[in-house]
Amino acid sequence: MKVGQCPSCGAPVDFPLGTGKVKVCEHCHTVVLRGQARLEDHGRVAQLADTDSPLKVGLQGRYAQVSFTVAGRLQKDWGQGAWDEWFLSFEDGRTGWLSESEGAWHLMFPIAGAAPRGWEDLAPTQLFRLKDRQFVVEERGRAQCVSAEGELPDYAPQSHYVDATGAQGVFASIDYGPSVVAEDGELYAGNRVSLAQLGFDQSELNPTPKKEALTHARCTQCNGNLDFKAPDRARRVVCPYCGALLDVSHGTLSFLQLLEKPAEEPLIPLGSKGTFEKTEWVCIAFLVRSCNVEGSRYGWHEYLLFNRVEGFTWLMNANGHWTWLTPLPAGEVWLSGKACVYGGDTFKAFQTVKATTEAVVGECYWAVEQGEEAWASEFVAPPRSINIDRATDTLRAHDEATFTLGRMVSAEEVAAGFQLKPLPRSHGIAPAQENPHRAGAKEAWKWTALWAVGLLLVSFLFSRARPSTPDGMPYLTLNVPVNTQAAPGSPEAMSFSPPFEIPHKTRLEFKVDAPRIDNTWLAVQADLVNEATDEVVSVASEVSFYAGTTDGERWSEGSRDDTRTTSEVEPGTYVLRTINSYDMNAPIDGYVLTVGPAGAAGGVGGLICFLVLLIAGPLFKSMRAAAFETERWNDSLFQSGGGGHVYTTFPHAKDDE
């Protein structure tokens, strides 16, 4: 501990915990730096704004079995919102920061090493690695340190920061101070926590936020009752009676501007309470958003829901299709250009649009403005979706990406949850709408496969029960050499078999088997000549096999054998004549040709006809499912957009013409 006098007012200044180099004078609010030989004056800070925080300097807590003391407090502002960062001094000598923003708490500890990249190179949705962990940038901004108190490690009036999340609730922050280069970035990492996890004595926390006085506030423009549902979380409210946009971030109503009221009435009235998955939600805001593509407007509605314990969530309605949206840490999502992966499931990129907020009514937890724009991307794995809204401040003071997990819900489910009259029926296909024909097609194919396997098994058993010849052997098995010196298809490429007997009238099966064929082809013209009548039965067969490696993946196509069947042949003595054609650049040395009975006439043909009829039903169902998918994905074709972005139409939310 070091005790001295404030260089500005002369009041006593001490560093009771000894972990900080900076102390804010409690009397004149001067930032006092503990120098080598004396205390230095680094200017004054403003009075602390009332952020309704339950914490205060000097409060003691406990985390992971280690006690700590709240040593100091920084209050930062990026122009449209302020937040508090609390400096913690632990009993074991460590220090940490507890960040508080919009009811969320993140406990972080400093880690050694340089920032992975500079501030300019870490935009929202970008990936970086830190200590063998992957993080996704959610927010990047510039902030002013507007006030401070207590003991601090340092103090910079301006700071550039990047906030990111990783898997399993890990949180990281990079503070560049006034610089933007990687070498000046200070790294912090930790987790999201609750006040209960920090072991504070509840009796020592500050009282209930003062914004509770807003619960029954009235509009400053029309005197209408505003009836706040989340007064301690609200930052902006739009009067449902006159459309006045009011700022409530400091606990009082401050008029900003008059907005146009939404042309459409919300299907879920503000203040309505609904129950989903055993949790009661209240509807506190209604937004009309749209995008414009090639001169056409596409609009949809969003409803902001609030629960005191769970926080905020969204319901989106586009042409009667409802989607339940819950906040999702960006670090839980692996993102690429055409897909993203979450929880082991792959979501395909469907569309990216520039969304504009046309109208808003109710209370919002961010500084909402009419006309604000954001890039909205959607990735689908029906019936779920990953939705990413990226908002960019025009002055680049604050860039943020918000990730949500969407789940399609029925209009009946929404109406039942909020006790509403039947809602309008949906039309068109929503990006994440489940294919209604896929399950039926899958079930039909399953039963078809079972029937087909049964029929083939019965056919195989019957064919095995009938011997090929009286001695159980084929009529002819011939090893046919290929004369590679002869021109393909010429008389020199011809060969003859010894005479053989066909004992009874039957259909014949010719099989060509070329096991050594590789990256080439072979065509065989086989003529069966009856020695008594000179009658000729001809069969043409062709085999080919190609294989290779492309982009590291092994592939192959074709077959090394081929089977052909003739009509019925009279009994007698026969000679088999073969003429070979092949690729002169890749010939083969020979093949095996087998001639045997093909079984009862019409057996195979009848079986094939039955199998064709058997697959007709599931094939029709599959075609309907494919047509549904075609219609869905035809609407997702990407088009080039301005500023290097890509956007698509928003077909499921298009205005009726």
Secondary structure, DSSP 4 states (H G I P E B T S, - for coil): --EEE-TTT--EEE-SSS--SEEE-TTT-EEEEE-SSSEEEEEE-PPPP----S--TT-EEEETTEEEEEEEEEEEE-SS-EEEEEEEEETTS-EEEEEEETTEEEEEEEESS--SS-GGG--TT-EEEETTEEEEEEEEEEEEEEEEEEEES---SEEEEEEEEEGGGEEEEEEEET--SGGGPEEEEEEEE-GGGGT--GGGS--S-GGGGGGG-B-TTT--B---SSTTT-SEEE-TTT-EEEE-TTSS-EEEEEPPPPSS--SS-TT-EEEETTEEEEEEEEEEEEEEETTEEEEEEEEEEEETTTEEEEEEEETTEEEEEEE--GGGEEE-SSEEEETTEEEEEEEEEEEEEEEEEEEESS---TT-EEEEEEEEETTEEEEEEEEE-TTSSEEEEEEEEEEEE-HHHHHHHHT-SPPPPP-S--TT---TTHHHHHHHHHHHHHHHHHHHHHHHHHHHHS-SSTTSS-SEEEEEE--TTSPTTSGGGEEEPPPEEE-S-EEEEEEEE-TT--SEEEEEEEEEEETTT--EEEEEEEEEEEEEEETTEEEEEEESEEEEEEEEE-SEEEEEEEEEEE-TTS--SEEEEEEEE--STTHHHHHHHHHHHHHHHHHHHHHHHHHHHHHHHHTT--EE-GGG-EE---GGGBPP-
